[in-house]
Amino acid sequence: MDGKSEVYGDQVEEGVDYDLRVDAKGANGEGIGRLGKVVVFVKDGKTRVGNVYKVKVTKRYRTFCNAQIVDVGPLHKMGDTTVMLK
C-alpha cells in the first residue's frame, strides 16, 4: 500500500508512506490533506498548498492522523507562474 493516494477509511495505517496533496494550512502552520475520508495533519511549516509530498503516518486516530514528510521536496508542484498584465 506504500505510495497510494487512493485509500479509504480504515486502510490508512501508522508507519506507512503515502503520497499526500496539501489542500490547506492549519492555524499552527501544519499542512492539511486527505487520504480518502481521513484528514491528515503534516507537522512541517515547509509544506505548500497544492503540492504533493511523500509522508509517513506517525499516529492514527479514528477520524484523522498525524504525519511527517519523508522526502525533502514535493513530488508534484503547482506551477509557480507570473502573469504580466498590459
Secondary structure, DSSP 8 states (H G I E B T S, - for coil): -TT-S---GGG--TT-EEEEEEEEE-TTS-EEEEETTEEEEE--TT--TT-EEEEEEEEE-SSEEEEEESSSS-SB----------
